[in-house]
């Protein structure tokens, strides 16, 4: 007997991707319910070959669900996740609402699957920030081998990370450039078409943006609190997939060749690294794919034990929807999820 899944925020970019991935991976679900706000009630969304009519979150009985996958923003998660969890339904949350709560596991299955054991404290599991998810997938096997001391990461983040309306803004601004229409930024602080904006989320007192702080805090929580992390997060005029330039300092020697071999065997990683024209992956090529792609692996001669690499992944999949489904699979495969219908 399969599980009953509720997808909250089913009309958004990530919610639609969750539905697609649940079907693609053949998740053992007897029932999948698409939920959103009242204003989206009745909207149709795809689930494989089927079409689901979106129901109102307010009216759903979570006593009849085993897992709620939430992709509807932090404020809604703050309000609803504890209520849903109290019914016995396990919440896997895509927002930042619970990521830094010590009683809530923050999980990337390829990185820290064992940490999922603590989820019953609040019956909530957090999904990391999209830019952190792909980063730690690439860092974990290298940290296990040579122990990472410090990371310097610059991100090149697609507009889909900010939602559907920012994607429309990039499209409309790009068109406006070619037809000489005026351009007025709406969701972004400056024009995004044919431009780069070194500003994602709000500024903090330190001068970092919240996005940069998230990369630091989440990497430490999932990988190792001793690692020093500094980040610069940049929004770029790309629709889907985030890219990252990563500089790593290790405690122990690790050559580029050995790192390449380790990453080729690592779960979730795919190395495309030829020192020739086109011998690397770009965001366009990673869109729609599940892997975290790693290219441009090379030694950094400015420090004793250092490497540089280029990391690219589809932020809507591994950075959000795919990772949440993998967390659900982890619960099922380890026998940690009670099938309430069968009980």
C-alpha positions in Angstrom: 0.0 0.0 0.0 1.4 3.4 -1.0 1.6 6.7 0.8 -0.6 9.8 0.6 1.2 12.9 -0.4 0.1 16.5 -0.2 2.0 19.1 -2.3 1.5 22.6 -0.9 2.2 25.4 -3.3 1.5 23.2 -6.3 1.0 26.1 -8.7 4.5 27.5 -8.2 7.7 26.7 -10.1 8.9 24.3 -7.4 5.5 22.8 -6.7 5.0 21.8 -10.3 8.5 20.4 -10.4 7.7 18.3 -7.3 4.7 16.8 -9.0 6.7 16.0 -12.1 9.5 14.3 -10.2 7.2 12.3 -8.0 5.8 10.8 -11.2 9.2 10.4 -12.9 10.7 8.5 -10.0 7.7 6.3 -9.4 7.3 7.4 -5.8 5.1 4.9 -4.0 2.0 7.1 -3.7 -1.6 6.0 -3.6 -2.8 9.5 -3.5 -1.2 12.9 -4.5 -3.2 16.0 -3.7 -2.2 19.4 -5.1 -2.8 22.3 -2.6 -2.5 26.1 -2.8 -4.3 29.2 -1.6 -8.0 29.8 -2.1 -7.4 32.0 -5.1 -5.7 29.1 -7.0 -8.4 26.6 -6.2 -9.5 24.8 -9.3 -6.3 25.5 -11.2 -5.2 22.4 -13.1 -1.6 21.1 -12.7 0.1 18.1 -14.4 1.0 14.9 -12.6 2.5 12.6 -15.2 -0.3 11.8 -17.6 -2.9 12.9 -15.2 -4.3 16.4 -14.5 -4.9 17.4 -10.8 -7.3 20.1 -9.8 -5.7 22.3 -7.1 -7.6 22.2 -3.8 -7.6 24.8 -1.0 -4.9 24.4 1.7 -7.4 25.7 4.3 -9.8 22.8 3.7 -7.4 19.9 3.5 -7.4 17.3 6.3 -3.8 16.4 7.0 -4.8 13.5 9.2 -5.3 11.7 5.9 -1.8 12.5 4.5 1.5 10.9 5.3 3.8 13.5 3.8 3.3 17.2 3.1 5.9 18.7 0.7 5.7 22.5 1.2 6.9 25.0 -1.4 4.8 28.0 -0.7 7.2 30.5 1.1 8.5 31.1 4.6 5.6 32.9 6.1 3.1 30.3 5.1 5.4 27.5 6.3 5.8 29.3 9.6 2.1 29.3 10.0 1.2 25.9 8.6 4.1 23.5 9.1 3.7 23.1 12.9 -0.1 22.6 12.5 0.4 20.0 9.8 3.2 18.2 11.7 0.9 18.1 14.8 -1.5 15.9 12.9 1.2 13.2 12.4 1.9 14.1 8.8 5.6 14.6 8.1 6.4 18.0 6.7 9.3 18.4 4.2 9.7 22.2 3.8 11.4 24.0 1.0 11.5 27.5 2.7 14.1 28.9 5.0 11.6 28.9 8.0 13.1 25.9 9.8 16.5 25.5 8.3 18.4 26.9 11.3 16.3 25.3 14.0 18.6 22.8 15.9 15.6 20.5 16.3 14.9 20.3 12.6 17.2 18.2 10.3 18.5 20.1 7.3 19.0 17.3 4.7 20.7 16.7 1.4 20.6 12.8 1.1 24.0 12.5 -0.6 25.6 14.5 2.2 24.0 13.9 5.6 21.3 11.3 5.3 21.9 10.0 8.8 20.8 13.3 10.3 17.2 12.6 9.2 16.8 10.4 12.3 16.0 13.5 14.4 13.0 14.5 12.4 10.4 13.3 14.9 11.3 16.1 17.4 9.2 18.4 15.4 8.0 16.1 12.6 9.5 18.7 10.1 12.5 18.3 7.8 14.1 21.3 6.1 15.3 21.5 2.5 18.4 23.7 2.1 18.7 26.8 0.0 19.1 26.0 -3.7 22.7 27.4 -4.0 23.8 25.4 -0.9 22.3 22.1 -2.0 24.5 21.8 -5.1 27.5 23.1 -3.3 27.5 20.6 -0.5 26.9 17.7 -2.9 30.2 18.6 -4.6 32.1 19.4 -1.3 31.1 16.3 0.8 33.3 13.7 -0.9 36.3 16.0 -1.0 35.8 17.0 2.7 35.7 13.3 3.6 39.1 12.8 1.9 41.1 15.9 2.7 39.1 18.0 5.3 38.1 21.4 4.1 39.3 24.4 6.0 37.9 27.3 4.0 35.6 27.9 1.0 35.3 31.0 -1.2 32.3 30.7 -3.4 30.8 33.1 -6.0 27.4 32.2 -7.2 25.8 33.0 -10.6 22.1 32.4 -9.8 19.2 32.1 -12.3 16.1 34.2 -12.0 13.9 31.1 -11.5 15.4 31.0 -8.0 13.3 34.1 -7.2 10.0 32.7 -8.7 7.7 32.9 -11.7 7.3 36.7 -11.8 11.1 37.3 -12.0 11.3 34.9 -14.9 8.7 36.9 -16.7 10.6 40.1 -15.9 13.7 38.7 -17.6 11.7 37.7 -20.6 9.9 41.1 -20.9 13.1 43.1 -20.3 15.0 41.1 -22.9 12.3 41.7 -25.4 12.2 45.4 -24.5 15.9 45.8 -25.3 15.4 44.6 -28.8 12.3 46.7 -29.6 13.7 49.8 -27.7 10.9 49.9 -25.1 11.6 51.5 -21.8 12.8 49.1 -19.0 11.6 49.6 -15.4 12.8 47.1 -12.8 10.0 45.5 -10.8 11.1 42.4 -8.9 14.8 43.2 -9.2 16.6 46.2 -7.8 18.2 46.9 -11.2 17.7 45.8 -14.8 18.3 42.1 -15.1 18.4 41.7 -18.9 22.0 41.6 -20.2 23.2 42.5 -16.7 24.3 41.0 -13.4 23.1 42.0 -9.9 25.3 41.3 -6.9 22.3 41.4 -4.5 20.1 38.4 -3.6 17.8 38.7 -0.6 18.1 41.5 2.0 21.3 43.1 3.2 22.5 42.3 6.8 24.5 44.4 9.2 27.7 42.6 8.2 27.4 43.8 4.6 26.5 40.2 3.4 23.2 39.6 1.9 20.9 37.0 3.5 21.6 34.6 0.6 25.3 34.8 1.3 24.6 34.2 5.0 22.5 31.2 4.2 25.3 29.5 2.2 27.6 29.9 5.2 25.1 28.8 7.9 23.7 25.8 5.9 27.1 24.5 4.8 28.3 24.5 8.4 25.1 22.8 9.6 25.2 20.0 7.0 28.9 19.5 6.4 31.0 20.7 9.3 30.7 23.7 11.7 34.5 24.2 11.6 34.6 25.1 7.9 35.1 28.8 7.1 32.8 30.0 4.3 32.7 33.3 2.5 30.3 33.9 -0.4 29.2 36.5 -3.0 25.8 35.8 -4.5 25.0 37.2 -7.9 21.8 37.1 -9.9 22.4 36.6 -13.6 20.1 36.7 -16.7 19.7 33.0 -17.0 16.2 31.4 -16.7 17.1 28.0 -15.0 20.2 26.6 -13.2 22.7 28.1 -10.8 26.5 28.1 -11.4 29.2 28.5 -8.7 32.9 29.2 -8.8 34.3 27.5 -5.8 37.8 27.9 -4.3 38.6 25.3 -1.6 41.4 25.2 1.0 42.1 21.8 2.5 44.0 20.6 5.6 45.6 17.8 3.6 47.0 17.5 0.1 44.6 16.7 -2.7 45.5 16.8 -6.3 43.2 17.9 -9.1 43.4 14.4 -10.6 42.5 12.7 -7.3 39.6 15.1 -6.7 38.4 14.4 -10.2 38.4 10.6 -9.6 36.7 11.0 -6.2 33.9 13.2 -7.7 33.4 10.8 -10.6 32.4 8.1 -8.0 30.4 10.4 -5.7 26.6 10.1 -5.5 24.8 12.9 -7.3 27.9 14.2 -9.0 28.7 14.2 -12.7 32.2 15.3 -13.8 32.5 17.0 -17.3 36.0 18.3 -17.3 38.0 18.4 -20.5 40.6 21.1 -21.0 39.3 22.0 -24.4 36.7 24.2 -26.0 33.3 23.3 -24.6 34.8 20.7 -22.2 32.6 22.0 -19.3 29.0 22.4 -18.4 27.0 25.6 -18.5 23.6 26.4 -16.8 21.7 25.9 -20.1 22.9 22.3 -20.4 22.2 21.5 -16.8 18.5 22.6 -17.0 16.1 19.7 -16.6 18.9 17.4 -15.3 19.2 15.8 -11.8 23.0 15.8 -11.4 25.3 18.3 -9.9 27.8 18.9 -12.7 31.4 19.7 -11.9 33.9 21.2 -14.3 37.2 23.2 -14.4 38.8 21.2 -11.5 42.3 22.6 -11.1 44.9 23.2 -8.4 45.2 26.7 -6.8 49.0 27.4 -6.5 48.4 30.4 -4.2 47.8 28.2 -1.2 49.3 25.0 0.1 46.4 22.7 -0.5 43.9 24.4 -2.7 41.5 23.6 -5.6 39.2 25.6 -7.8 36.1 24.1 -9.5 32.9 25.1 -11.4 29.7 23.6 -10.1 26.4 23.8 -12.0 22.9 22.4 -11.2 19.2 22.9 -12.0 18.1 24.9 -9.0 14.4 23.9 -9.4 15.4 20.2 -9.3 18.4 19.4 -7.1 18.1 22.8 -5.4 14.5 22.3 -4.4 12.0 19.8 -5.9 14.3 16.8 -6.5 15.9 17.1 -3.1 12.6 17.1 -1.3 11.4 14.0 -3.1 14.8 12.3 -2.3 14.2 13.1 1.4 10.7 11.5 1.1 12.4 8.4 -0.5 14.9 8.4 2.3 12.2 8.2 4.9 10.5 5.3 3.0 13.7 3.4 2.3 14.8 3.5 5.9 11.5 2.5 7.2 11.1 5.8 9.2 7.7 6.7 7.8 4.5 5.1 9.1 2.0 4.4 6.4 -1.0 5.8 8.3 -3.5 4.3 5.9 -2.2 0.8 6.4 -2.0 1.3 10.2 
